[in-house]
Amino acid sequence: MRYAMLIVSDEALEDAASPEETKEHEAAVWAWFERWDGHFGEGGAELQRVAGARTIRGEVVTDGPYVELKEVIGGIVFLETPTLEEAVEIARTWPGLKYPYVSVEVRGTVSR
């Protein structure tokens, strides 16, 4: 089964991290990908900052997402596991979860 792991963060709090914290976090993320190699589906992406986003509602295009939105999706990783429970167990090891402003959402994907 294919699951999408949505990595959510508060960019303002993320920006407040020191350069050392950022470097440590990036190293932990790469180690996480190495640890779980073989459990990833095709695709996935780290997303650009929300300031560059555009939202379309009907005929209207606006900059960014909702004005009052603090948490945004920063990346998507596709996991290939037999069960949702196994995907959740992998997602629970995401290095960013040590920060209170990061969360991960796991959803099954729809095959058509």
N, CA, C and O atoms as a DFTB+ gen file, in Angstrom:
448 C
 N C O
     1  1       0.845      -1.179       0.000
     2  2       0.000       0.000       0.000
     3  2       0.888       1.239       0.000
     4  3       1.971       1.240       0.585
     5  1       0.427       2.268      -0.647
     6  2       1.177       3.529      -0.737
     7  2       0.555       4.559       0.206
     8  3      -0.659       4.759       0.228
     9  1       1.433       5.210       0.990
    10  2       1.007       6.236       1.934
    11  2       1.784       7.517       1.676
    12  3       2.966       7.475       1.335
    13  1       1.121       8.652       1.839
    14  2       1.774       9.953       1.739
    15  2       2.067      10.428       3.150
    16  3       1.182      10.461       4.006
    17  1       3.311      10.793       3.381
    18  2       3.734      11.356       4.658
    19  2       3.901      12.855       4.438
    20  3       4.832      13.288       3.760
    21  1       2.994      13.648       5.015
    22  2       3.002      15.096       4.840
    23  2       3.739      15.717       6.025
    24  3       3.333      15.543       7.174
    25  1       4.808      16.432       5.747
    26  2       5.625      17.029       6.791
    27  2       5.189      18.484       6.950
    28  3       5.288      19.278       6.015
    29  1       4.709      18.821       8.138
    30  2       4.102      20.125       8.403
    31  2       4.956      20.880       9.420
    32  3       5.429      20.303      10.400
    33  1       5.149      22.181       9.174
    34  2       5.981      22.981      10.069
    35  2       5.494      24.417      10.109
    36  3       4.771      24.868       9.221
    37  1       5.897      25.127      11.149
    38  2       5.681      26.567      11.262
    39  2       6.967      27.218      10.782
    40  3       7.980      27.174      11.481
    41  1       6.943      27.823       9.593
    42  2       8.157      28.367       8.982
    43  2       8.815      29.447       9.840
    44  3      10.043      29.535       9.874
    45  1       8.029      30.265      10.530
    46  2       8.607      31.331      11.359
    47  2       9.437      30.729      12.492
    48  3      10.530      31.215      12.784
    49  1       8.930      29.682      13.126
    50  2       9.688      29.036      14.203
    51  2      10.889      28.277      13.639
    52  3      11.954      28.238      14.255
    53  1      10.707      27.681      12.474
    54  2      11.816      26.984      11.810
    55  2      12.953      27.961      11.501
    56  3      14.126      27.625      11.657
    57  1      12.597      29.169      11.063
    58  2      13.598      30.188      10.744
    59  2      14.375      30.654      11.970
    60  3      15.487      31.164      11.839
    61  1      13.806      30.484      13.151
    62  2      14.455      30.925      14.383
    63  2      15.554      29.956      14.842
    64  3      16.307      30.274      15.762
    65  1      15.651      28.799      14.223
    66  2      16.681      27.821      14.608
    67  2      18.068      28.377      14.277
    68  3      18.246      29.109      13.304
    69  1      19.028      28.015      15.101
    70  2      20.403      28.449      14.864
    71  2      20.978      27.693      13.664
    72  3      20.454      26.645      13.288
    73  1      22.042      28.213      13.064
    74  2      22.683      27.495      11.950
    75  2      23.152      26.095      12.369
    76  3      23.103      25.159      11.571
    77  1      23.601      25.956      13.600
    78  2      24.043      24.649      14.089
    79  2      22.870      23.673      14.181
    80  3      22.988      22.510      13.796
    81  1      21.732      24.163      14.698
    82  2      20.536      23.322      14.778
    83  2      20.076      22.900      13.390
    84  3      19.691      21.750      13.180
    85  1      20.116      23.828      12.447
    86  2      19.699      23.531      11.073
    87  2      20.599      22.465      10.458
    88  3      20.113      21.521       9.837
    89  1      21.904      22.615      10.629
    90  2      22.851      21.645      10.078
    91  2      22.649      20.269      10.719
    92  3      22.678      19.251      10.029
    93  1      22.446      20.242      12.040
    94  2      22.205      18.986      12.751
    95  2      20.924      18.315      12.254
    96  3      20.880      17.101      12.056
    97  1      19.882      19.130      12.056
    98  2      18.604      18.590      11.581
    99  2      18.746      18.014      10.172
   100  3      18.235      16.929       9.896
   101  1      19.427      18.720       9.290
   102  2      19.611      18.222       7.923
   103  2      20.360      16.895       7.920
   104  3      20.011      15.992       7.160
   105  1      21.381      16.765       8.756
   106  2      22.121      15.501       8.851
   107  2      21.215      14.387       9.357
   108  3      21.293      13.257       8.876
   109  1      20.359      14.697      10.324
   110  2      19.433      13.699      10.860
   111  2      18.423      13.263       9.804
   112  3      18.055      12.090       9.746
   113  1      17.977      14.194       8.974
   114  2      17.025      13.863       7.909
   115  2      17.666      12.907       6.904
   116  3      17.054      11.911       6.520
   117  1      18.903      13.208       6.475
   118  2      19.579      12.314       5.522
   119  2      19.793      10.929       6.134
   120  3      19.650       9.922       5.442
   121  1      20.131      10.868       7.415
   122  2      20.298       9.570       8.095
   123  2      18.968       8.825       8.147
   124  3      18.937       7.601       8.025
   125  1      17.868       9.560       8.329
   126  2      16.539       8.942       8.353
   127  2      16.238       8.291       7.006
   128  3      15.759       7.158       6.955
   129  1      16.517       9.001       5.918
   130  2      16.281       8.431       4.589
   131  2      17.128       7.179       4.365
   132  3      16.654       6.207       3.776
   133  1      18.362       7.196       4.823
   134  2      19.217       6.002       4.694
   135  2      18.658       4.844       5.515
   136  3      18.641       3.701       5.057
   137  1      18.203       5.142       6.724
   138  2      17.663       4.095       7.611
   139  2      16.463       3.383       6.985
   140  3      16.356       2.159       7.057
   141  1      15.571       4.147       6.376
   142  2      14.335       3.572       5.857
   143  2      14.381       3.289       4.360
   144  3      13.339       3.059       3.746
   145  1      15.568       3.301       3.765
   146  2      15.708       2.995       2.348
   147  2      15.020       1.665       2.046
   148  3      15.173       0.702       2.798
   149  1      14.281       1.609       0.974
   150  2      13.532       0.406       0.629
   151  2      12.056       0.515       0.985
   152  3      11.257      -0.328       0.577
   153  1      11.685       1.552       1.745
   154  2      10.293       1.766       2.137
   155  2       9.669       2.959       1.424
   156  3       8.551       3.360       1.747
   157  1      10.384       3.525       0.460
   158  2       9.891       4.723      -0.204
   159  2       9.310       4.408      -1.565
   160  3       9.862       3.614      -2.326
   161  1       8.185       5.042      -1.861
   162  2       7.592       4.946      -3.180
   163  2       8.194       6.002      -4.082
   164  3       8.973       6.846      -3.636
   165  1       7.833       5.952      -5.342
   166  2       8.322       6.951      -6.297
   167  2       7.724       8.310      -5.982
   168  3       6.584       8.413      -5.528
   169  1       8.501       9.337      -6.227
   170  2       8.010      10.694      -6.042
   171  2       8.341      11.229      -4.664
   172  3       9.177      10.677      -3.949
   173  1       7.676      12.304      -4.305
   174  2       7.943      13.005      -3.066
   175  2       8.750      14.249      -3.381
   176  3       9.398      14.330      -4.425
   177  1       8.712      15.221      -2.476
   178  2       9.443      16.461      -2.721
   179  2       9.519      17.311      -1.473
   180  3       8.611      17.320      -0.642
   181  1      10.631      18.029      -1.362
   182  2      10.709      19.129      -0.401
   183  2      10.102      20.318      -1.125
   184  3      10.432      20.570      -2.284
   185  1       9.230      21.043      -0.467
   186  2       8.528      22.145      -1.115
   187  2       9.209      23.478      -0.835
   188  3       9.838      23.654       0.208
   189  1       9.083      24.411      -1.767
   190  2       9.599      25.759      -1.571
   191  2       8.801      26.455      -0.473
   192  3       7.740      25.984      -0.065
   193  1       9.322      27.569      -0.008
   194  2       8.675      28.335       1.053
   195  2       7.281      28.784       0.613
   196  3       7.026      28.993      -0.573
   197  1       6.398      28.926       1.583
   198  2       5.009      29.273       1.306
   199  2       4.880      30.678       0.705
   200  3       3.881      30.971       0.049
   201  1       5.870      31.547       0.917
   202  2       5.815      32.898       0.353
   203  2       5.730      32.875      -1.173
   204  3       5.220      33.819      -1.777
   205  1       6.217      31.820      -1.791
   206  2       6.161      31.715      -3.245
   207  2       4.927      31.010      -3.765
   208  3       4.780      30.837      -4.975
   209  1       4.040      30.601      -2.879
   210  2       2.835      29.853      -3.280
   211  2       1.757      30.785      -3.812
   212  3       1.744      31.980      -3.515
   213  1       0.869      30.227      -4.590
   214  2      -0.329      30.937      -5.054
   215  2      -1.519      30.026      -4.779
   216  3      -1.450      28.813      -4.975
   217  1      -2.603      30.628      -4.324
   218  2      -3.822      29.888      -4.040
   219  2      -4.901      30.353      -4.999
   220  3      -5.113      31.552      -5.179
   221  1      -5.587      29.389      -5.619
   222  2      -6.652      29.704      -6.563
   223  2      -7.971      29.230      -5.968
   224  3      -8.120      28.059      -5.618
   225  1      -8.918      30.143      -5.857
   226  2     -10.275      29.827      -5.401
   227  2     -11.235      30.422      -6.414
   228  3     -11.402      31.640      -6.491
   229  1     -11.856      29.560      -7.181
   230  2     -12.744      30.056      -8.234
   231  2     -11.945      30.854      -9.248
   232  3     -11.035      30.321      -9.883
   233  1     -12.273      32.107      -9.402
   234  2     -11.607      32.986     -10.367
   235  2     -10.484      33.810      -9.737
   236  3      -9.780      34.531     -10.444
   237  1     -10.307      33.712      -8.417
   238  2      -9.371      34.584      -7.703
   239  2      -8.068      33.854      -7.412
   240  3      -8.081      32.713      -6.952
   241  1      -6.936      34.516      -7.681
   242  2      -5.610      33.998      -7.360
   243  2      -4.996      34.924      -6.315
   244  3      -4.940      36.137      -6.514
   245  1      -4.536      34.351      -5.201
   246  2      -3.904      35.151      -4.152
   247  2      -2.512      34.614      -3.859
   248  3      -2.201      33.463      -4.163
   249  1      -1.678      35.463      -3.264
   250  2      -0.345      35.051      -2.842
   251  2      -0.458      34.152      -1.621
   252  3      -1.236      34.422      -0.706
   253  1       0.325      33.085      -1.619
   254  2       0.398      32.210      -0.450
   255  2      -0.903      31.519      -0.129
   256  3      -1.870      31.602      -0.887
   257  1      -0.923      30.829       1.009
   258  2      -2.149      30.157       1.461
   259  2      -2.994      31.134       2.269
   260  3      -2.873      32.346       2.093
   261  1      -3.852      30.621       3.156
   262  2      -4.656      31.480       4.020
   263  2      -3.750      32.458       4.756
   264  3      -2.671      32.072       5.204
   265  1      -4.155      33.690       4.887
   266  2      -3.359      34.712       5.554
   267  2      -3.040      34.321       6.993
   268  3      -1.915      34.523       7.450
   269  1      -4.001      33.770       7.704
   270  2      -3.806      33.456       9.120
   271  2      -3.119      32.104       9.343
   272  3      -2.898      31.718      10.491
   273  1      -2.784      31.394       8.299
   274  2      -2.177      30.070       8.411
   275  2      -0.761      30.154       8.944
   276  3       0.044      30.941       8.445
   277  1      -0.441      29.344       9.962
   278  2       0.917      29.303      10.501
   279  2       1.636      28.036      10.067
   280  3       2.800      28.091       9.673
   281  1       0.965      26.907      10.133
   282  2       1.592      25.641       9.762
   283  2       1.344      25.357       8.286
   284  3       0.228      25.499       7.786
   285  1       2.409      24.952       7.603
   286  2       2.306      24.669       6.180
   287  2       2.998      23.347       5.868
   288  3       3.885      22.916       6.604
   289  1       2.595      22.712       4.787
   290  2       3.240      21.484       4.347
   291  2       4.565      21.859       3.712
   292  3       4.614      22.656       2.776
   293  1       5.644      21.277       4.230
   294  2       6.977      21.575       3.723
   295  2       7.544      20.482       2.841
   296  3       8.530      20.697       2.135
   297  1       6.923      19.304       2.876
   298  2       7.421      18.216       2.059
   299  2       6.478      17.029       2.071
   300  3       5.623      16.899       2.947
   301  1       6.652      16.170       1.082
   302  2       5.847      14.952       0.949
   303  2       6.796      13.797       0.665
   304  3       7.641      13.873      -0.227
   305  1       6.645      12.736       1.431
   306  2       7.411      11.511       1.219
   307  2       6.387      10.397       1.006
   308  3       5.422      10.291       1.762
   309  1       6.590       9.575      -0.009
   310  2       5.698       8.446      -0.235
   311  2       6.328       7.195       0.358
   312  3       7.479       6.864       0.074
   313  1       5.549       6.505       1.189
   314  2       5.996       5.276       1.832
   315  2       5.264       4.095       1.219
   316  3       4.074       4.183       0.918
   317  1       5.967       3.002       1.038
   318  2       5.376       1.748       0.568
   319  2       5.478       0.756       1.713
   320  3       6.558       0.237       1.997
   321  1       4.350       0.490       2.375
   322  2       4.310      -0.461       3.490
   323  2       3.033      -1.282       3.390
   324  3       2.068      -0.854       2.757
   325  1       3.018      -2.461       4.012
   326  2       1.826      -3.290       3.934
   327  2       0.624      -2.719       4.694
   328  3      -0.520      -2.989       4.329
   329  1       0.875      -1.933       5.747
   330  2      -0.226      -1.437       6.571
   331  2      -0.023       0.028       6.942
   332  3       1.092       0.546       6.901
   333  1      -1.117       0.681       7.305
   334  2      -1.064       2.047       7.810
   335  2      -0.242       2.094       9.096
   336  3       0.522       3.036       9.310
   337  1      -0.394       1.098       9.939
   338  2       0.337       1.066      11.202
   339  2       1.842       1.096      10.974
   340  3       2.557       1.795      11.692
   341  1       2.340       0.349       9.988
   342  2       3.767       0.345       9.695
   343  2       4.209       1.703       9.142
   344  3       5.288       2.189       9.484
   345  1       3.390       2.312       8.299
   346  2       3.710       3.646       7.783
   347  2       3.782       4.652       8.930
   348  3       4.662       5.513       8.948
   349  1       2.868       4.546       9.879
   350  2       2.869       5.443      11.039
   351  2       4.122       5.225      11.884
   352  3       4.725       6.190      12.354
   353  1       4.516       3.979      12.079
   354  2       5.725       3.704      12.864
   355  2       6.961       4.309      12.207
   356  3       7.837       4.827      12.899
   357  1       7.041       4.249      10.888
   358  2       8.159       4.882      10.184
   359  2       8.064       6.400      10.346
   360  3       9.060       7.051      10.659
   361  1       6.888       6.958      10.139
   362  2       6.700       8.408      10.235
   363  2       7.022       8.921      11.642
   364  3       7.515      10.039      11.790
   365  1       6.753       8.128      12.662
   366  2       7.033       8.546      14.045
   367  2       8.519       8.757      14.302
   368  3       8.888       9.375      15.300
   369  1       9.382       8.253      13.416
   370  2      10.821       8.414      13.596
   371  2      11.364       9.626      12.840
   372  3      12.575       9.852      12.837
   373  1      10.490      10.414      12.194
   374  2      10.934      11.597      11.449
   375  2      11.718      12.515      12.398
   376  3      11.202      12.873      13.457
   377  1      12.946      12.901      12.046
   378  2      13.792      13.696      12.939
   379  2      13.190      15.033      13.369
   380  3      13.447      15.497      14.481
   381  1      12.408      15.644      12.517
   382  2      11.834      16.951      12.850
   383  2      10.833      16.917      13.985
   384  3      10.507      17.962      14.548
   385  1      10.337      15.740      14.333
   386  2       9.330      15.649      15.384
   387  2       9.873      16.007      16.765
   388  3       9.105      16.137      17.719
   389  1      11.183      16.166      16.875
   390  2      11.730      16.608      18.161
   391  2      11.449      18.084      18.402
   392  3      11.591      18.569      19.525
   393  1      11.049      18.803      17.352
   394  2      10.697      20.211      17.471
   395  2       9.186      20.337      17.665
   396  3       8.418      19.665      16.976
   397  1       8.751      21.191      18.597
   398  2       7.304      21.301      18.862
   399  2       6.506      21.917      17.717
   400  3       5.277      21.837      17.720
   401  1       7.166      22.524      16.747
   402  2       6.461      23.168      15.641
   403  2       6.381      22.282      14.395
   404  3       5.984      22.755      13.331
   405  1       6.754      21.000      14.513
   406  2       6.712      20.073      13.384
   407  2       5.716      18.961      13.687
   408  3       5.668      18.445      14.804
   409  1       4.938      18.604      12.702
   410  2       4.064      17.435      12.808
   411  2       4.112      16.683      11.483
   412  3       4.536      17.225      10.462
   413  1       3.679      15.443      11.512
   414  2       3.647      14.606      10.318
   415  2       2.256      13.990      10.229
   416  3       1.724      13.480      11.215
   417  1       1.688      14.043       9.053
   418  2       0.389      13.420       8.796
   419  2       0.607      12.293       7.795
   420  3       1.308      12.472       6.799
   421  1       0.008      11.135       8.054
   422  2       0.124       9.990       7.146
   423  2      -1.256       9.688       6.584
   424  3      -2.223       9.540       7.331
   425  1      -1.340       9.599       5.256
   426  2      -2.605       9.275       4.589
   427  2      -2.363       8.239       3.515
   428  3      -1.338       8.263       2.832
   429  1      -3.304       7.334       3.369
   430  2      -3.263       6.407       2.255
   431  2      -3.532       7.151       0.966
   432  3      -4.263       8.142       0.959
   433  1      -2.949       6.684      -0.125
   434  2      -3.199       7.315      -1.409
   435  2      -4.319       6.574      -2.132
   436  3      -4.603       5.415      -1.828
   437  1      -4.938       7.233      -3.068
   438  2      -6.066       6.673      -3.805
   439  2      -5.546       6.190      -5.163
   440  3      -4.925       6.954      -5.902
   441  1      -5.801       4.936      -5.483
   442  2      -5.436       4.390      -6.795
   443  2      -6.655       4.454      -7.691
   444  3      -7.761       4.088      -7.294
   445  1      -6.434       4.916      -8.884
   446  2      -7.572       4.984      -9.836
   447  2      -7.211       4.274     -11.106
   448  3      -8.021       4.213     -12.031
